[in-house]
Amino acid sequence: MSLSVAVQMDPIDTINPPGDSSFALMLEAQARGHELFYYTPDSLAQRGNTVTARVHKVAVDDREKGLHFTLGDWHKTALTDFGVILLRQDPPFDMNYITTTHMLELVHPQTLVVNHPREVRNAPEKILVTSFPELMPETLITRDESEIRAFRAEFGDIVLKPLFGNGGAGVFRIKPDDENLGSLLEMFNANFREPFMVQRYLPEVRQGDKRIILVDGKPVAGLNRIPAEGEARSNMHVGGRPELSDLTTREHEICEAIGPELRKRDLIFVGIDVIGGYLTEINVTSPTGIREVRRFGGPDIAVMIWDAIEKRR
């Protein structure tokens, strides 16, 4: 089977190939003989029900940054001319991102968009997870200062983060004796129009924040990310140390609980975050971890994702 595949992503010259999941998916598509194209979301255009983009034919090569891609000349193309579109631009999950999902929904499922654009729009990382309160740590979503202070009085040690943030940006741990909560709330109110997420701090994060990757609702690998000394966040780009990790019984239970909902929403590639047996996020916009899992001796997840895509085509 040969497919025409377009990847909607951030500028390809800015990615870090050894750690980029979109690049891994492109390499696997190319290895399977699929015709590969690339475009950035700012080139999308909608006229009536027709959605076009300025696309480049692209070849990818797993070499050093700067030599990892070759582009052909761009040409304006209707997105329905493709068999598959990979929705892979990174957050922030803002109105620009939401608008692209509306546009892509016009071509899906005639053109298979992965992940499903409507479900991506309806399932931002810190919202979909609240469908499973029994799996989560105690959590509050609000921008009401009195509610946040009452939550802190109840639990003492809390984490405050933007509702639509990503990559650990803007995540703060507020200890019981920390006097900066008022200043932080002033900063959040000045910078974010949305409510904030507040959670009970999980000290188990010192043993790691595990990213579990699910394909078609089934777990395929776990990557534990251990925070650097003096850092509350475990994200790899802020110094978190990754290591391949088998899933615990509790983590399998979490995956079994959420798997049917992911399949119902046709979310093929999902990454969840688990700390100390608690589900903290469900990542569907542009999940990562494929290359790290492979580098540490785990399965080739790009192969599994493309198997699932081809099954649908």
Buried (B, 14 or more C-beta within 10 A) or exposed (E): EEBBBBBBBBEBEEBEBBBBBBBBBBBBBBEBEBBBBBBBBEBBEEEEEEBBBBBBBBEBEEEEEEEBBEBEEBEEBEBBEBBBBBBBBBBBBEEEBBBBBEBBBBBBEEBBBBBBBBBBBBBBBBBBBEEBEEBBBEBBBBBEBEBBEEBBEEBEBBBBBBBBBBBBBBBBBBBEEEEEBEEBBEEBEEEBEBBBBBBBBBEBBBBBBBBBBBBBBBBBBBBBBBBEEEBBBBBBEBBBEBEBBEBEEBBEEBBEEBBEBBBEBBBBBBBBBBBBBBBBBBBBBBBBBBBBBBEEEBBBBBBBBBEBBBEEE
